[in-house]
Structures are given as C-alpha cells and as structure tokens.
Amino acid sequence: MQTTSSPLPRHIAIALLVTVACMFAANHVSARLAFDNGTGLLLAILTRSGVACSILLTLVILKRKRLWLPRRTWPWQLMVGALITVQSLALYSAVARLPVVIALLLTNTFPIQLALLTWLLGGPRPTLRQCVIMGIILLGLLVVLDIPAWLIQAEALGSDWTLGIGFGLLSAFVFASALWITEHRLSGVGSTLRSLLTMQTVFIAMLAGAALGVVPGGMNLPENSQGWTGLVLLAFLYGAGFSTLLICVPRLDMARNAPVMNIEPVASLVFGYFVLGQTLGPVQLLGGTVVVGGIVILSLSKVR
C-alpha cells in the first residue's frame, strides 16, 4: 500500500512547485499594488503573518503536535523569528521602491550569501565551479540593475532606487542567516511548529512596531478599492502558497525539484507587466535570465 509520505509523480510535484512559486510572485505584485494605493508597510506584513499564523495553528491542531521546543533551541527560534521579521520588512521595502522582478532577483541572491556565510562559519569552502557560477550571477545582476546607467543618471533615479537595492540585498542576507540557523541549530524541530513560532514572532513584532510607531504611516489603511484588493490578495496568496508548500513538501522530493521555485522572478515579471505595467529593457531581461539560470545551476550543483 502506498503511504502518505511517498513522493508524488514528478510532473505533479513540479506543477505544484510552479503553482506555489507563482503564488509567491503574485503576492509580491499584490503588495506593490497595495503600497501604491496607500497601504502601510506594517499593516501589510501584519495581515500576511496573521493569515499564515491562523493556517499554521490549524495544521498544528489537526496534526496534534505539541507546542513545545527543547529548552536550548528557544533562543535560536526567537532569533530566526527576528530575522524573518527583518527579512519581511526589507523585502516589502524593496518591492515598494523597485520593479518587483528586480527586488526578487536581489533577494534571490541568498544562495550565494548562504554559501559564503556557511564557509565563514566553518563549513565547506565553495568549489571553484560554484565560485564561477556565483560570479556569473553577480554579473547578470549588474546588468539587470543597469549599473552604468544608474551611475550616469543617479539623480534621475532618485534615492529610493539606492534604498531599494540595499533593502533587497539585506533581505537576502537575513534570509540566508535564518536558513543557516535553521539547518545547524533547529534541524530537530518540526517544520510546522518552527514555521508557526516564526510567524507568531513576526506578527507580535509588527504589533509592537505599530504600537510604538516605529514606521511612520506603517498602519495606514488602503486609500481605495485597488489598495484593499492588493492587501487581501497578498495575505491570501502568501498564506495559500506557504501552507501548500508546507503540507506537500514531504512528498515533493525537494532535493531534485527545489530549483523549479526559481521561476518566481519570471512569474513576477509577467504579473508585474499585466497588473502594474512594469517592464524591463531587453538587456535587463537578458541579465535576469542569466541570474535565474545561474541560481538554478547553483542549486543543482548543491544537490549533486
């Protein structure tokens, strides 16, 4: 008899991962739609994390899991929650200032930062092949960001562009740090419970930030129906995608299929064009292709 943990047929697993990646891409486009129509940053993250918490808590109850962590893991779990809080703020701040696809390409440099962080903290040194791939990814990213034009016309682009790049890279760094802690300090904690505690930390941090007024206008309500649509969609899409991935991951053979998730920037480019009218030039599209291709190859090389 086939067990519930048996892998799904690969074409179904890939279809699910593509669907989840598209949900995450649509979530970011919805966030930009919400921000462009007056929605506060903290409100967006608070709504998203609240929906995710509700779904995760339901899963924990249905699976009858204990809400308990080994004593020595609590500090690490709190640190992961804090890092994901910063990552959420940085990513949405980048999305609010840059074309969505560029913000996601910056964030998706986390595999490079994770490899370097692992090496810095005593892990294996990246191989020559991995270093070459990382260099190609960075070159592609320079093309996407159109750095020469940016240096020539920095005034035209404005300070938001610089801040957006900084937030995108910060998002990648803190996410890589959270992944390192998860792998090396929290590997014995169940993924559902770990995710629930992480989302609860984000939710509580957003409530505290709102109460203290740390982000001016952070709790502003949407100004119109488009803003409300963006807010509702970003919460629903993130919650649906996150829970689908979490429920199905034991059967998705992630070691083989995880690189499929890198379709997210491509999907965001399509959604961003139709919903927001955001476009990239031909050279930037070429650079984006190099970045996504390099990340896929890097992921496959790690699998091997």
Secondary structure, DSSP 8 states (H G I E B T S, - for coil): ---TTS---HHHHHHHHHHHHHHHHHHHHHHHHHHHTT--HHHHHHHHHHHHHHHHHHHHHHTT------GGGHHHHHHHHHHHHHHHHHHHHHHHHS-HHHHHHHHTTHHHHHHHHHHHTT-----HHHHHHHHHHHHHHHHHHTHHHHHHSHHHH-HHHHHHHHHHHHHHHHHHHHHHHHHHHSTTS-HHHHHHHHHHHHHHHHHHHHHHT-STTTT---SSHHHHHHHHHHHHHHHHHHHHHHHHGGGS-HHHHGGGGGGHHHHHHHHIIIII-----HHHHHHHHHHHHHHHHHHHHHH-
